Amino acid sequence: MFKKKKTMALTLIVLLLIAAAGYLGYGFYKNPSRLSNIPLIKNFVPAADEDSLPEVSEADIIQQEIADLKTALEEKDAEKETYEQEITQLREQLASNEVEELQNEVARLELVIMDMQNQRSNQDAAYQDLAQYYALMKSKDAAGILSRLSDDDAIGIISRMDNDAAASVMQNMDQDRAATITKKMLTVSM
């Protein structure tokens, strides 16, 4: 009998603890059907009725879904704005890099042009010096040497000679060679 009283007392203590826990915030006082899942206690707690659950109208469900969708849409809009800002930054970087690359290319080409101008200037000076030497030579000797040079070199030298010296050298050249050089000189001067 002592054992029976002890079991009853223990059961009563457990029930009091459950009631106190439910009252203090574990939600058992609002939904006592939760207690029906606990062994031994389920015999003392009525099963949950569907009628006892609060009714949620279809309109409330739809409003909740609409609110959830609005929240999701706002999050997507914020994400879209972030992506658009990143795209704008990347475009600015790309434009900046392209401008920088073009400026580097322009600087490189300017150096190439300056180098070519220096070479042209040096070549003009060399042609001028050679023109003076060939003008001092006998026309026949100058014509023989100039005939062996490339057309461009021969034209470069002859065009820098005074008219009388150039005419004398051309007169002593092979006629076909003199004609070829003359045609090229006409093409360059046009």
C-alpha positions in Angstrom: 0.0 0.0 0.0 2.9 2.3 0.7 4.1 1.7 -2.8 0.7 2.6 -4.2 0.6 5.9 -2.2 4.1 6.6 -3.3 3.2 6.1 -7.0 0.1 8.3 -6.5 2.1 11.0 -4.9 4.7 10.8 -7.6 2.0 11.1 -10.3 0.4 14.0 -8.5 3.8 15.8 -8.3 4.5 15.2 -12.0 1.0 16.6 -12.9 1.6 19.6 -10.7 5.0 20.2 -12.4 3.4 19.8 -15.8 0.7 22.3 -14.9 3.2 24.7 -13.5 5.4 24.4 -16.6 2.4 25.0 -18.8 1.4 28.0 -16.8 4.9 29.4 -17.0 5.2 29.4 -20.7 5.5 25.9 -22.2 2.1 26.3 -23.8 0.4 23.3 -22.2 -2.4 25.6 -20.8 -3.3 26.8 -24.3 -3.1 23.4 -25.9 -3.5 20.6 -23.3 -3.5 18.0 -26.1 0.2 18.2 -26.1 0.1 16.3 -22.8 -1.7 13.4 -24.6 1.7 12.4 -26.1 3.2 11.8 -22.7 2.8 8.2 -21.3 0.6 7.9 -18.2 -0.5 11.5 -18.5 -2.4 10.8 -21.7 -5.0 8.9 -19.7 -5.9 12.1 -17.7 -5.8 14.6 -20.7 -8.5 14.7 -23.3 -7.5 14.2 -26.9 -7.3 17.2 -29.1 -10.4 18.0 -31.1 -10.2 19.7 -34.4 -13.0 21.9 -33.2 -10.8 23.2 -30.4 -8.2 24.5 -32.8 -8.6 28.1 -33.7 -10.2 28.6 -37.1 -8.1 30.2 -39.8 -10.0 31.6 -42.6 -9.0 31.2 -46.2 -8.7 35.0 -46.5 -6.2 35.0 -43.6 -4.2 32.3 -45.4 -4.2 34.2 -48.6 -3.2 37.5 -46.9 -0.4 35.7 -45.2 0.8 34.3 -48.5 0.6 37.7 -50.1 2.6 39.2 -47.2 5.2 36.4 -47.7 5.3 37.0 -51.4 5.7 40.8 -50.9 8.6 40.1 -48.5 10.2 37.8 -51.0 9.7 40.4 -53.7 11.3 43.1 -51.6 14.3 40.8 -51.0 14.6 40.1 -54.7 14.4 43.9 -55.5 17.2 44.6 -53.0 19.3 41.8 -54.5 18.6 43.2 -58.0 19.7 46.6 -56.9 22.9 45.1 -55.5 23.6 43.3 -58.8 22.9 46.5 -60.8 25.4 48.4 -58.7 28.0 45.7 -59.2 27.3 45.8 -63.0 27.7 49.6 -63.0 31.0 49.3 -61.1 32.3 46.6 -63.4 31.4 48.7 -66.5 33.2 51.7 -65.0 36.3 49.6 -64.4 36.1 48.1 -67.9 35.8 51.6 -69.4 38.7 52.8 -67.3 40.8 49.8 -68.3 39.9 50.3 -72.0 40.8 54.0 -71.8 44.1 53.2 -70.1 44.9 50.5 -72.7 44.1 52.9 -75.5 46.3 55.6 -73.9 49.1 53.1 -73.6 48.7 52.1 -77.3 48.7 55.7 -78.4 51.9 56.3 -76.4 53.5 53.3 -78.0 52.5 54.4 -81.5 53.8 57.9 -80.8 57.1 56.4 -79.9 57.1 54.3 -83.1 56.3 57.4 -85.1 59.1 59.4 -83.4 61.5 56.5 -84.1 60.4 56.4 -87.7 60.8 60.2 -88.0 64.3 60.0 -86.5 65.2 57.2 -88.9 63.7 59.2 -91.8 65.7 62.3 -90.7 68.9 60.3 -90.4 68.2 58.7 -93.8 67.6 62.2 -95.4 70.8 63.4 -93.9 72.7 60.4 -95.3 71.1 60.9 -98.8 72.1 64.6 -98.6 75.7 63.8 -97.8 75.8 61.1 -100.5 74.2 63.5 -103.0 77.1 65.9 -102.4 79.7 63.2 -102.9 78.1 61.9 -106.1 77.8 65.5 -107.5 81.6 65.9 -107.1 82.3 62.6 -109.0 82.4 62.2 -112.7 78.9 61.7 -114.0 79.7 58.4 -115.7 81.2 56.9 -112.4 78.3 58.2 -110.3 75.8 56.8 -112.8 77.5 53.4 -112.7 77.4 53.2 -108.9 73.8 54.5 -108.6 72.6 51.9 -111.2 73.6 49.2 -108.7 71.7 50.7 -105.8 68.0 50.0 -105.1 65.5 52.3 -106.8 64.6 54.0 -103.5 68.2 54.7 -102.6 69.0 56.0 -106.1 66.0 58.3 -106.0 66.9 59.5 -102.5 70.3 60.5 -103.6 69.5 61.9 -107.1 66.6 63.9 -105.8 68.9 65.7 -103.4 71.5 66.6 -106.1 71.3 70.0 -107.8 69.5 69.9 -111.2 72.6 70.0 -113.4 74.4 67.2 -111.5 71.3 65.0 -111.4 70.7 65.5 -115.2 74.3 64.6 -116.0 74.2 61.4 -113.8 70.8 60.3 -115.3 72.2 60.9 -118.8 75.0 58.5 -118.2 72.7 55.8 -116.8 71.2 52.9 -118.8 68.1 54.3 -120.4 65.8 51.6 -119.0 67.1 52.2 -115.5 66.9 56.0 -115.9 63.2 55.6 -117.1 62.3 53.4 -114.1 63.8 55.9 -111.6 62.1 58.8 -113.4 58.7 57.0 -113.2 59.1 56.3 -109.5 60.2 59.9 -108.9 57.1 61.1 -110.6 54.9 58.8 -108.5 56.5 60.0 -105.2 56.2 63.7 -106.1 52.5 63.4 -106.9 
